[in-house]
Amino acid sequence: AAKAQQTRALFDQLDSCQIDCVTALDEPAALPGRPARPRLVPPKDVPTRSPFTPEGRAAMLHSIAHIEFNAINLALDAVWRFAGMPIEFYRDWMRVASEEALHFTLLREHLRSLDHDYGDFDAHDGLWAMTQRTAHDITARMALVPRTLEARGLDAAPPLQAKLARAGDTRAVEILDIILRDEVGHVAIGNRWYRWLCERDGA
């Protein structure tokens, strides 16, 4: 909760800050800013749950919350890792980080209304693994994270909303509406900077 709050506060402060340059920092810990839970397991060991039982619906929402929590790290990593980009690049990815923090907060609040919390179910680390694989290639990062992983989320959201609506969880459907709206913007940001990099590099 503190991480999400601080991420949103940092973005809100950007307009009053002067960013002169961004320089690469030391490599962070393998799992930056992670709580002790959830327990991370191989993707094949995370069971698929039905939204038509209270426990299954909580587990499904937990998996989405875990994606959003990792997405905060993904966006913040793009901000500090890749030096020498236009100022707008850093502002765009701080906006993404702030919106991912909002998504996580909304999902966690809803999970708690279902007598669960973030960390109650196992999760996997596939999203952060993609960050590590693209750590030294900004063009690959823009191609594979926003344009591929987040774009897949756009395709997955409407069927998931339909299931949650049939399960009677109108609040979850509302939260996914917010996430879907914002993720369209995140994919657009990825497209913008991917094209900018290709033009810069003559690709």
HUZI-V693428 format. One record per run of one state. SS is the DSSP state (a for helix, b for strand, c for the rest). FROM is the first residue (numbers start at 0). TO is the last residue. If there is no record, write none. Layout:
BEGIN
SS/FROM/TO ; SS/FROM/TO
END
This chain:
BEGIN
c/0/0 ; a/1/15 ; c/16/38 ; b/39/39 ; c/40/41 ; a/42/44 ; c/45/52 ; a/53/80 ; c/81/85 ; a/86/112 ; c/113/121 ; b/122/122 ; c/123/124 ; a/125/132 ; c/133/136 ; a/137/165 ; c/166/168 ; a/169/200 ; c/201/202
END
